[in-house]
Amino acid sequence: MMDDKPKPKNIDEYIAAFPEDIQVMLTELRATIQAAAPAAEEKISYQMPTFALNGNLVHFAAFKNHIGLYPAPTGLEAFQEELSVYKTGKGSVQFPIDQPLPLDLIRKIVQYRVAENAQRAAAKSKK
């Protein structure tokens, strides 16, 4: 990640801090998330690009050898089979930077998180 660089104020600054090939991947990832959750707000949270709609949807970050996506544990559990070819952790998945991003899968994960957060918000508003 960007340990020795200034903390980004927004996603544009975050992406601009990386080499051009990584910028391309991050820009594709960002566009995919925006298309899947057009009403989501962009922000920096935990020093990572974050999309929020009724709470955080997903975070992402670039590292030396991978792009990390953080859709919360539930966003990974629902797509466990499709994600089985990637390294995962509790609430995270690593996409190697030497492979194309699985943009269709990422879109489905984001749409799942949008629906999940909407259900949670609706349940809270009923109380």
BALOBA-1460 file (C-alpha; in Angstrom, 3 decimals):
// residues 127
<rec num="1" residu="m" x="0.000" y="0.000" z="0.000"/>
<rec num="2" residu="m" x="1.140" y="3.612" z="0.319"/>
<rec num="3" residu="d" x="2.941" y="3.520" z="3.657"/>
<rec num="4" residu="d" x="5.449" y="6.275" z="2.866"/>
<rec num="5" residu="k" x="3.157" y="8.532" z="0.846"/>
<rec num="6" residu="p" x="0.763" y="11.250" z="2.004"/>
<rec num="7" residu="k" x="-2.671" y="10.052" z="3.024"/>
<rec num="8" residu="p" x="-5.118" y="10.472" z="0.135"/>
<rec num="9" residu="k" x="-8.051" y="12.839" z="0.594"/>
<rec num="10" residu="n" x="-10.165" y="11.136" z="-2.081"/>
<rec num="11" residu="i" x="-10.169" y="8.178" z="-4.457"/>
<rec num="12" residu="d" x="-8.638" y="10.200" z="-7.310"/>
<rec num="13" residu="e" x="-5.598" y="10.986" z="-5.144"/>
<rec num="14" residu="y" x="-5.371" y="7.366" z="-4.020"/>
<rec num="15" residu="i" x="-5.324" y="6.044" z="-7.593"/>
<rec num="16" residu="a" x="-2.903" y="8.738" z="-8.811"/>
<rec num="17" residu="a" x="-0.286" y="7.599" z="-6.274"/>
<rec num="18" residu="f" x="0.283" y="4.276" z="-8.088"/>
<rec num="19" residu="p" x="2.151" y="3.318" z="-11.267"/>
<rec num="20" residu="e" x="0.158" y="3.627" z="-14.486"/>
<rec num="21" residu="d" x="-0.578" y="-0.099" z="-14.877"/>
<rec num="22" residu="i" x="-2.022" y="-0.245" z="-11.357"/>
<rec num="23" residu="q" x="-3.949" y="2.987" z="-11.965"/>
<rec num="24" residu="v" x="-5.654" y="1.292" z="-14.921"/>
<rec num="25" residu="m" x="-6.725" y="-1.653" z="-12.747"/>
<rec num="26" residu="l" x="-7.928" y="0.592" z="-9.916"/>
<rec num="27" residu="t" x="-9.851" y="2.788" z="-12.357"/>
<rec num="28" residu="e" x="-11.571" y="-0.286" z="-13.849"/>
<rec num="29" residu="l" x="-12.418" y="-1.523" z="-10.371"/>
<rec num="30" residu="r" x="-13.798" y="1.860" z="-9.363"/>
<rec num="31" residu="a" x="-15.933" y="2.104" z="-12.530"/>
<rec num="32" residu="t" x="-17.300" y="-1.396" z="-11.951"/>
<rec num="33" residu="i" x="-18.283" y="-0.536" z="-8.381"/>
<rec num="34" residu="q" x="-19.831" y="2.776" z="-9.489"/>
<rec num="35" residu="a" x="-21.898" y="0.986" z="-12.156"/>
<rec num="36" residu="a" x="-23.091" y="-1.644" z="-9.666"/>
<rec num="37" residu="a" x="-23.912" y="0.931" z="-6.975"/>
<rec num="38" residu="p" x="-24.553" y="4.268" z="-8.724"/>
<rec num="39" residu="a" x="-26.070" y="5.859" z="-5.612"/>
<rec num="40" residu="a" x="-23.095" y="4.958" z="-3.413"/>
<rec num="41" residu="e" x="-20.920" y="7.666" z="-1.883"/>
<rec num="42" residu="e" x="-17.181" y="7.581" z="-2.476"/>
<rec num="43" residu="k" x="-14.882" y="8.247" z="0.451"/>
<rec num="44" residu="i" x="-11.601" y="7.236" z="2.015"/>
<rec num="45" residu="s" x="-11.987" y="5.032" z="5.078"/>
<rec num="46" residu="y" x="-9.164" y="3.140" z="6.791"/>
<rec num="47" residu="q" x="-6.923" y="4.905" z="4.217"/>
<rec num="48" residu="m" x="-8.648" y="2.893" z="1.455"/>
<rec num="49" residu="p" x="-11.107" y="3.843" z="-1.271"/>
<rec num="50" residu="t" x="-14.558" y="3.045" z="0.089"/>
<rec num="51" residu="f" x="-18.065" y="3.026" z="-1.331"/>
<rec num="52" residu="a" x="-20.921" y="3.519" z="1.119"/>
<rec num="53" residu="l" x="-24.682" y="3.182" z="0.770"/>
<rec num="54" residu="n" x="-26.666" y="2.526" z="3.945"/>
<rec num="55" residu="g" x="-23.271" y="1.818" z="5.504"/>
<rec num="56" residu="n" x="-20.004" y="0.681" z="3.947"/>
<rec num="57" residu="l" x="-20.410" y="-1.522" z="0.867"/>
<rec num="58" residu="v" x="-16.832" y="-2.283" z="-0.145"/>
<rec num="59" residu="h" x="-13.286" y="-1.050" z="0.337"/>
<rec num="60" residu="f" x="-10.408" y="-1.722" z="-2.034"/>
<rec num="61" residu="a" x="-6.658" y="-1.230" z="-1.946"/>
<rec num="62" residu="a" x="-3.586" y="-1.836" z="-4.067"/>
<rec num="63" residu="f" x="-0.609" y="-3.756" z="-2.750"/>
<rec num="64" residu="k" x="2.666" y="-4.928" z="-4.248"/>
<rec num="65" residu="n" x="1.278" y="-8.139" z="-5.771"/>
<rec num="66" residu="h" x="-2.491" y="-7.837" z="-5.567"/>
<rec num="67" residu="i" x="-5.582" y="-5.666" z="-5.442"/>
<rec num="68" residu="g" x="-7.529" y="-6.285" z="-2.253"/>
<rec num="69" residu="l" x="-11.324" y="-6.103" z="-2.167"/>
<rec num="70" residu="y" x="-13.078" y="-5.909" z="1.197"/>
<rec num="71" residu="p" x="-16.825" y="-6.561" z="0.864"/>
<rec num="72" residu="a" x="-17.301" y="-7.705" z="4.493"/>
<rec num="73" residu="p" x="-17.466" y="-11.409" z="5.303"/>
<rec num="74" residu="t" x="-21.024" y="-11.795" z="4.008"/>
<rec num="75" residu="g" x="-20.042" y="-10.513" z="0.564"/>
<rec num="76" residu="l" x="-17.453" y="-13.266" z="0.326"/>
<rec num="77" residu="e" x="-19.522" y="-16.072" z="1.800"/>
<rec num="78" residu="a" x="-22.230" y="-15.616" z="-0.830"/>
<rec num="79" residu="f" x="-19.661" y="-16.051" z="-3.634"/>
<rec num="80" residu="q" x="-17.412" y="-18.632" z="-2.007"/>
<rec num="81" residu="e" x="-17.353" y="-20.958" z="-5.022"/>
<rec num="82" residu="e" x="-16.471" y="-18.241" z="-7.575"/>
<rec num="83" residu="l" x="-13.829" y="-16.822" z="-5.228"/>
<rec num="84" residu="s" x="-12.220" y="-20.207" z="-4.511"/>
<rec num="85" residu="v" x="-9.476" y="-19.538" z="-7.101"/>
<rec num="86" residu="y" x="-8.328" y="-16.446" z="-5.154"/>
<rec num="87" residu="k" x="-6.650" y="-16.000" z="-1.801"/>
<rec num="88" residu="t" x="-9.270" y="-14.917" z="0.730"/>
<rec num="89" residu="g" x="-9.376" y="-13.965" z="4.374"/>
<rec num="90" residu="k" x="-12.118" y="-12.914" z="6.725"/>
<rec num="91" residu="g" x="-13.780" y="-10.147" z="4.737"/>
<rec num="92" residu="s" x="-11.106" y="-9.875" z="2.048"/>
<rec num="93" residu="v" x="-10.107" y="-11.283" z="-1.314"/>
<rec num="94" residu="q" x="-6.846" y="-10.775" z="-3.191"/>
<rec num="95" residu="f" x="-6.805" y="-10.399" z="-6.970"/>
<rec num="96" residu="p" x="-3.268" y="-10.857" z="-8.367"/>
<rec num="97" residu="i" x="-2.062" y="-7.821" z="-10.302"/>
<rec num="98" residu="d" x="-0.685" y="-10.031" z="-13.072"/>
<rec num="99" residu="q" x="-4.211" y="-11.227" z="-13.964"/>
<rec num="100" residu="p" x="-7.266" y="-9.339" z="-15.235"/>
<rec num="101" residu="l" x="-9.715" y="-8.330" z="-12.529"/>
<rec num="102" residu="p" x="-12.895" y="-10.484" z="-12.480"/>
<rec num="103" residu="l" x="-15.097" y="-7.450" z="-13.081"/>
<rec num="104" residu="d" x="-18.351" y="-9.401" z="-13.557"/>
<rec num="105" residu="l" x="-17.823" y="-11.161" z="-10.238"/>
<rec num="106" residu="i" x="-16.934" y="-7.891" z="-8.523"/>
<rec num="107" residu="r" x="-20.119" y="-6.317" z="-9.922"/>
<rec num="108" residu="k" x="-22.202" y="-9.201" z="-8.509"/>
<rec num="109" residu="i" x="-20.523" y="-8.902" z="-5.098"/>
<rec num="110" residu="v" x="-21.213" y="-5.152" z="-4.965"/>
<rec num="111" residu="q" x="-24.844" y="-5.643" z="-6.020"/>
<rec num="112" residu="y" x="-25.196" y="-8.266" z="-3.297"/>
<rec num="113" residu="r" x="-23.798" y="-5.831" z="-0.720"/>
<rec num="114" residu="v" x="-26.167" y="-3.069" z="-1.938"/>
<rec num="115" residu="a" x="-29.154" y="-5.385" z="-1.419"/>
<rec num="116" residu="e" x="-27.821" y="-6.567" z="1.936"/>
<rec num="117" residu="n" x="-27.333" y="-3.012" z="3.236"/>
<rec num="118" residu="a" x="-30.779" y="-1.976" z="1.921"/>
<rec num="119" residu="q" x="-32.405" y="-4.889" z="3.811"/>
<rec num="120" residu="r" x="-30.535" y="-3.942" z="6.977"/>
<rec num="121" residu="a" x="-31.584" y="-0.284" z="6.640"/>
<rec num="122" residu="a" x="-35.211" y="-1.258" z="6.007"/>
<rec num="123" residu="a" x="-35.220" y="-3.509" z="9.071"/>
<rec num="124" residu="k" x="-33.798" y="-0.688" z="11.219"/>
<rec num="125" residu="s" x="-36.399" y="1.793" z="9.972"/>
<rec num="126" residu="k" x="-39.216" y="-0.583" z="10.972"/>
<rec num="127" residu="k" x="-38.075" y="-0.583" z="14.593"/>
